[in-house]
Amino acid sequence: MRTRALKPWLFVLPALIIFGIVILGPTLYTLYLSFYNWNGVSADRTFVGFRNYADLILHDSVFPRAIRNNLLWMLGSLTFIMGSGLALAILLNKKMKGRIVFRGIFYFPYVLSGVIVATIWTWMYNPSQGFVNNLLTSIGLESWTRSWLAEPKIALASVFVAALWHGVGQPMVLFLAGLQTIPHDPYEAAIIDGAKPYQSFWYITLPLLRETFIIVIAITMVASMKVYDIVYAMTGGGPAESTHVLASYMYFQTFRYANIGIGSSISMYLVFISMLVIIPYVFYTTKRSHV
């Protein structure tokens, strides 16, 4: 009887070992380091308790901005990246010439690494030779030209546009997969009943895509919380620390400024905020799926 009870755990054991080594162990070690003042080289570590966490909240002007930027990035991702992916999926799900080619074109940027995308868009935003300013000048909107990555008020939005171009392919593909599982019968019945296209979309398409939305929203939220590479490669957190997100600020504190304790504290804040956002969503969707 005891052997039978242990058998499921034996199957799970390899995954638990990998999880412990790759995720749980480093997380606990990072939590341990967050209670110390340490430069990463010295043999001496000074225990400071929760002072690193308090200093980030009370005395660090960049940290609250990084949290705000992460939350803005999440809101923008859920609104624009996911919304654009849904719009493209609906458009490319229709019977039209060349739709396979267009699917590949819109999905292609997602295959590129964030650093490559950052390099492309940094050149496009170049104030004197970039495509964006030259395009605005050529259509008579020269007054709209900007140093897109050098102005604190618009730098984060400029980086997000590059991220939108990069990331829209993933939700598009997921929504396409969901749309192709919807039968045609409800749409035919709606046409017979005189429903308009927007009514079919609201009352048929969206409800039948609920399971797909659960996956896309979860993936989008996780990706927006851990965004790093495109921000670091395009602005390095500047100008004037205006585009820092939690991951980039954690990197700077840990490896640029050798504040291991502060960097570890930022990483734990990132874990906590991610859990605060994602766990309620998982509970909500799980509860809805069992209704």
N, C-alpha and C positions, 0 to 999 in steps of 0.2 A: 504493500500500500504506500509506504514511504517512497519507494523507488518511482512509483507512478506519479506521485506528487512532485518529485524532483525533476522528472523528465522534461517538462516544459521549460524549466529554468536552465537546463543543460543546453537546450536549443538557443535560448536567448543569451547565454553567457558570453559567447564571442563578441556579440554586439555590445554588451555591457562593458566588457573589457576595453574595447576600442573607444567607447564613449567616455569611459573613465580616464583613459590615457590622453585622448585628443582634446576633450572638452572639459570634463569635470576637474581634472587635475590642474591644468593651466588656469582655470577660473578661480579655484580655491587659492592657488599661489598668487594670482593677481590681487585677490581680496586681502591676502596676508601682506603683500607689499604696500597696499594702499594705506596701511596703518603706520608706515615708517617714512622718515625723511632720509632719502638715499639717492646718491648720484649714479648708481649703477656700476661704479668702479671701486670705490672705497670699501675696505673691509668692515667699516663701522656703519651701522644703521641706527638711527635714532628713532625710538618708538614715540609717536606723536598722537596715537589714538585716532580720534575722528577729526583732528585739526585740519587735515588735507581736505576733507569733505566740507568742513565749515568755511575754510578759506576760499574755496571755489564759489560758494554761494555769497559770502559776505564781502570779499575783498577782490575778487577777480572780475574785471569788466568784460572780458572776452567770453567767459563760460556761459553766462546767460544769453549772450548773442548767439553762441553756437547752438544752444538748445532751441532758441527761437528759429534759427535757420533750419534746423532739422525738422521741426514741426511744420514750418512753411513748406519745406521740400516734400514732406509727406502729404500735406494738403494739395500741393500742386500736382504731385504724382497721381493721387487718387482722382483728381479732377481732370487734368489735361492729358496725362499719359494714358490713363485707363479710358477716359472718354474718347480720345483720338483713336485708341486701339479698337474700341467698340464701333466707332463710326467707319473706320477702314474695313473692319470685318464685315459689317452689314453691306457696305458698298461692293466689296470683292466677293461676297457670297452670291451676288446676283449673276445671272448668266450673261456674260459680256465677253467680247473678244479680247484676248490677251490677259485675262484675269490671273492666270498662273504666273505670267511674267511679272505683273504688278505685285503679286504676293511676294515673289522673290525680291523685288526691288525694295519694298517697304520693310521686309524682314532682314535684309542684308546688313544694315547698320548695327543690328543687335549682335551679329556675329563678331564684329570688331571689338577689340579691347578698349577700355575706357581711356587709356593713354593715347591710343591712335585717334580716337574721336576728339579728345582734347587738343591734340596737335592740329587736326584739320580745322576745328572751329577757332582755335587761337589765330591761325592765319586768316580765316574768314573775317574775324573781328579786327584785324590789323587796321589801325586808324588811317594809314595813307594808301596801302596797297590791297587791303582786304576786300572781299567780294561784297560784304554787307554795305559798307560805306560807298563803294563804287556804284552799287546798284541804286542806292538812294540818290546819289548825285545824278546818275543817268536819267532818272525819272523825275527830276526836278525837285527832289526833297532833300537838298543839300543841308538845309537847316536842321534836319533830323540826324545827321551824322554825329557820331559820338566816339569817344575812346571807351568802347563798351566794357572792357575789363579793367579799366583804370578809374572808374567813377564809383565810389562806394554805394550810391543809391541804386545803381542798375547792374552792378557786377554779378550779384547772385542770380538775378533774373536772366542775365545773359548766359551764365553757365547752365541754368536750368533749361534754356532753349536747346542747347547742345545735348543735354541729357534726354530731353523729349525726343529729339531726332534719333538718338541712340537707342532709347528703350521702348519706343512705341511698337516695335515688331513683336515683342513677346506677348503682351495682352491681345494683340491682333490675332495671332495664331491660336491662342487659347479660346478666344471668342469665336473664331472661325470653326474650331472643332465643336464648340457647343452649338453653334447655329446649324451645323450639318446634322445634328442629332434631332432637331425639331422636325416633326412630320409636317407635311403640307396641308393636311386635312383642316386644322384649325384656321389657317389663313383662307382656305377656300370657303369655309363656313362663314367667316367674317365678311368676305366679299359679297356673298349671297345676302347677308343681313345688312349690307350697306355700310359697313365700317370703313372709315377713312384710314389711310396708311399710318398716321400717327396713333390712331386708336389700336390698330393691330400691333404696332410696336409696343405700346404701353401695356396692353392687356394680354398679349400673347407672347411676344418675344422676351420681354424683361422677366416675367414670371418663370418662363421655361428655361431661362439662363441663370436661375438662382444658384444652382450648384457651381456653375462656371464662375459666377461672381465671387462666391466664397473663396475659391482658389486664387483668382486674380487679385482680390483685395488683400488676402494674406501675403501673397508674394510681393505685392507692391509695397505694403507697409514695412515688411522686413527689409526690402532693398533700399527703401528711403531712409531707414534708420541707420543703415551701415554704409551709406554713400561716402566715398572717400576719394577714389582715384581720379575722377574727372575734376573734382574741386581742387585737389592738390596740383594736378598737372596744368590746369588753366590759370589759377590765381595764386596758389600756395597759401590760401587763406586771406589774401589781401584783396583789394587795397585797404589799408588801415584796419586790418583784421575783420573786415566786414563780411567775408564769405566763409569764415570758419564754420565747419560743422563739428559735431562731437568727435568723430573719428580723426579728422585732420588735426584738431586741437590736441587730441590725445597723442598723436604722433609727434607734434612739435614739442609738447611738454616732455615727452619721454626721451626722444632721440636728439632733438635740437638743443633743448635747454637742460637735459640730463636731470630732470625732476621725475624720477621713477615713481615716487609716492603719489605725486599729483597726477601723472599720467595714468597710473593704476586706478586712482580714484575716479578719474573721468570715465575710464572703461567700465567701472562698476556702476556709475551713474547711467551710462549708456545701456547696460544690461537691465537696470531697474526700470528705466523709462520705457524700454522696449517691452518688458514684461507688463508694465502698467497699461500699455496700449494694446498689445497683442492678446494677452490672456483673457481679458473680458470679451474680446471679439471671438476668440475660439469657444469660450463658454456659451456665448450667445448663439453662434452658428450651430454648435452641437445641440443645444436645446431646441433650436428651430428645426433641425433635421430629424429630431425624434418626435416632433408634434404630429 
